[in-house]
């Protein structure tokens, strides 16, 4: 009886030991699987985090703006109206007359009794019906070029200006060279030999240079991008009441290309 009981207890103990061993084996396998899975997730996450999605840097090319107004300019040089109420500050477009033997620095200049400027040696100009001075085409005087009192009637370039009770006007004479103006790196020059003043029933060449090539060409500046310009020239008067006096011309405005 005791022997049988002891035998049963031994079998029971062996069974328990087997179950415990089986359970331990299962836990170890589960732990190993969990660790493997964790390692895989970590590896994938690390790989994903290491991937650089930032777009590659590119150098933006730098280019200088192309000059819009360069070379031969064909179009209209508008005339900004003179602003001359302050004798110390004259802007816009104007005409002056230099006495024979005078200099641009020291004068003397002829005062115009009809000038609206504070300094009456300046005669202000205002834009004419054509908007200003054209290059690449002529702006001739009308026919007739004068009224009965000798006032010049040409009004395409600038409106006639009263000068000692008689108006002078400006035009470009078709008998001379075509008016041209050329820009080179912001510097302005050209041929205005056709420019002519009409005053007191007579016409006077005020070209630069003169039609025979004497005298200086007009000089100035132009903004290559905006077309804002300044243009100056001088031209000796030949004949009439102001023989040997020098006309001084100053234009300011904006160049507009012809269509």
C-alpha positions in Angstrom: 0.0 0.0 0.0 2.7 2.4 1.0 4.7 1.4 -2.0 1.9 2.2 -4.4 1.3 5.6 -2.8 5.0 6.5 -3.1 4.9 5.5 -6.7 1.9 7.7 -7.4 3.6 10.6 -5.7 6.7 10.2 -7.8 4.7 10.2 -11.0 2.8 13.3 -9.9 6.1 15.1 -9.2 7.5 14.2 -12.5 4.4 15.5 -14.2 4.6 18.8 -12.4 8.3 19.1 -13.3 7.5 18.5 -16.9 4.8 21.2 -17.0 7.0 23.7 -15.3 9.8 22.9 -17.8 7.4 23.3 -20.7 6.1 26.7 -19.4 9.7 28.0 -19.0 10.5 27.0 -22.6 7.4 28.8 -23.9 8.3 32.0 -22.0 11.8 32.0 -23.4 10.5 31.6 -27.0 8.0 34.4 -26.6 10.7 36.7 -25.1 13.0 35.8 -28.0 10.2 36.6 -30.6 9.4 39.9 -28.9 13.1 41.0 -28.9 13.4 40.1 -32.6 10.3 42.1 -33.5 11.5 45.0 -31.4 14.9 44.9 -33.1 13.3 44.9 -36.6 11.0 47.8 -35.8 14.0 49.7 -34.4 16.1 48.9 -37.5 13.3 50.1 -39.8 12.7 53.2 -37.8 16.3 54.1 -37.7 16.6 53.5 -41.5 13.5 55.7 -42.1 14.9 58.5 -39.8 18.2 58.4 -41.5 16.7 59.1 -44.9 17.2 62.8 -45.9 14.3 64.3 -47.7 15.7 67.8 -47.9 15.9 68.9 -51.6 19.4 69.5 -52.8 20.6 73.1 -52.7 20.8 74.8 -56.0 22.6 78.0 -56.9 20.3 80.6 -58.4 22.1 82.2 -61.4 22.6 85.9 -61.1 22.3 87.9 -64.3 22.6 91.6 -64.9 19.5 93.4 -66.3 19.9 94.0 -70.0 20.1 97.6 -71.1 16.7 98.5 -72.6 17.9 101.8 -74.2 21.2 101.3 -75.9 22.5 102.1 -79.4 20.5 104.1 -81.9 17.3 105.4 -80.3 14.3 105.9 -82.6 11.4 107.5 -80.9 10.4 110.6 -78.9 12.4 112.4 -76.2 9.6 114.0 -74.2 10.1 117.5 -72.8 9.5 118.1 -69.1 8.1 121.6 -68.5 10.5 124.0 -66.9 10.2 124.6 -63.2 11.9 127.9 -62.6 10.0 129.9 -59.9 13.1 129.6 -57.7 16.1 131.4 -59.3 18.5 129.1 -57.4 16.8 125.9 -58.6 15.9 125.5 -62.3 14.7 122.1 -63.5 13.0 120.9 -66.6 13.7 122.1 -70.2 14.8 125.6 -71.1 16.5 128.0 -73.6 19.1 130.6 -72.8 21.1 133.0 -75.0 24.7 133.7 -74.3 26.3 137.0 -75.4 29.2 136.9 -77.9 32.5 136.1 -76.1 30.7 134.9 -73.0 31.2 131.5 -71.2 28.8 128.9 -69.9 30.2 129.4 -66.5 30.2 133.2 -66.2 27.9 134.4 -68.9 26.7 136.9 -69.5 23.3 135.6 -70.6 20.6 137.8 -72.2 17.6 138.3 -69.9 14.2 137.7 -71.5 11.7 140.4 -70.5 8.9 137.9 -71.2 10.3 135.0 -69.2 8.1 133.6 -66.5 11.2 132.3 -64.6 12.5 134.0 -61.5 15.9 134.2 -63.3 14.8 135.8 -66.6 17.9 134.6 -68.4 16.0 131.3 -68.6 13.1 130.9 -71.0 11.2 127.8 -70.0 10.0 125.2 -72.5 6.8 123.1 -72.5 6.1 120.0 -74.5 4.6 120.6 -78.0 1.9 118.7 -79.8 4.3 115.9 -80.8 5.3 115.3 -77.2 8.9 116.4 -77.6 12.0 115.9 -79.9 11.8 113.0 -82.2 14.9 111.0 -83.4 14.7 109.0 -86.6 12.2 111.3 -88.2 11.7 115.0 -89.0 9.4 117.5 -87.4 9.3 120.2 -90.0 7.8 123.7 -89.5 4.3 124.3 -90.9 3.7 126.3 -94.1 3.5 129.2 -93.5 6.0 129.1 -90.6 5.1 132.5 -89.2 2.0 134.6 -88.5 1.7 138.2 -89.6 3.6 139.5 -86.6 6.6 137.2 -87.2 5.8 134.7 -84.4 7.0 131.2 -85.1 4.2 128.7 -85.5 6.0 125.3 -85.3 4.7 123.6 -82.2 5.5 119.9 -82.5 8.7 119.8 -80.4 7.8 122.6 -77.9 5.2 125.3 -77.6 6.3 128.6 -79.1 8.0 130.8 -76.5 7.7 134.6 -76.3 11.1 136.3 -76.4 11.1 140.1 -76.4 7.4 140.2 -77.5 7.9 137.8 -80.4 7.5 134.0 -80.1 10.3 131.7 -81.3 9.6 128.1 -82.3 11.7 125.0 -83.1 11.5 122.4 -85.8 13.8 120.0 -87.7 14.6 121.0 -91.3 14.1 118.3 -93.8 16.9 119.7 -95.9 19.5 118.6 -93.3 20.5 115.2 -91.9 17.9 113.1 -90.1 17.9 113.8 -86.4 19.6 110.9 -84.6 20.5 110.2 -80.9 22.6 107.3 -79.7 23.0 105.8 -76.2 26.3 104.2 -75.2 26.4 102.8 -71.6 24.2 105.7 -70.4 25.9 108.4 -72.4 23.8 110.2 -75.0 25.0 112.0 -78.2 24.0 112.3 -81.8 23.3 114.6 -84.8 20.8 117.4 -84.4 22.2 119.5 -87.3 18.6 119.8 -88.6 17.3 121.6 -85.5 16.2 125.1 -86.5 14.7 128.1 -84.7 12.0 130.3 -86.2 11.8 133.9 -85.0 10.7 137.3 -86.3 10.0 136.0 -89.8 13.4 134.3 -90.3 14.8 130.9 -89.5 18.2 130.3 -87.7 20.0 127.0 -87.6 20.5 125.9 -84.0 21.8 122.5 -84.8 24.5 120.5 -83.1 26.8 120.1 -84.9 26.1 122.6 -87.6 25.2 121.2 -91.0 28.8 121.8 -92.2 30.1 119.7 -89.4 31.4 122.6 -87.3 30.5 122.9 -83.6 30.0 120.3 -81.0 27.5 117.4 -81.0 24.8 117.3 -78.3 25.7 115.5 -75.1 23.7 114.0 -72.3 22.8 111.0 -70.2 20.0 108.4 -70.3 18.9 105.8 -67.8 19.2 102.5 -69.7 16.2 101.1 -67.9 13.7 104.0 -67.4 14.7 106.2 -70.4 15.0 109.3 -68.2 17.4 111.6 -70.0 19.1 115.0 -70.0 20.4 116.5 -73.2 22.4 119.7 -73.8 23.9 121.6 -76.7 24.9 125.0 -77.9 24.8 126.6 -81.3 25.9 129.9 -82.6 23.3 132.2 -84.2 24.2 133.4 -87.7 22.4 136.6 -89.0 19.6 138.7 -87.7 19.5 140.9 -84.6 21.3 138.2 -82.5 24.2 137.5 -84.9 27.1 135.7 -83.1 25.1 135.1 -79.9 24.9 131.5 -78.8 21.8 129.6 -78.2 21.9 127.3 -75.2 19.4 124.4 -75.2 18.7 122.1 -72.3 16.1 119.3 -72.5 14.9 116.9 -69.8 12.3 114.2 -70.0 11.8 110.5 -70.9 12.6 108.6 -74.0 9.8 106.5 -75.5 10.6 104.1 -78.4 8.6 104.6 -81.6 6.0 102.0 -82.5 
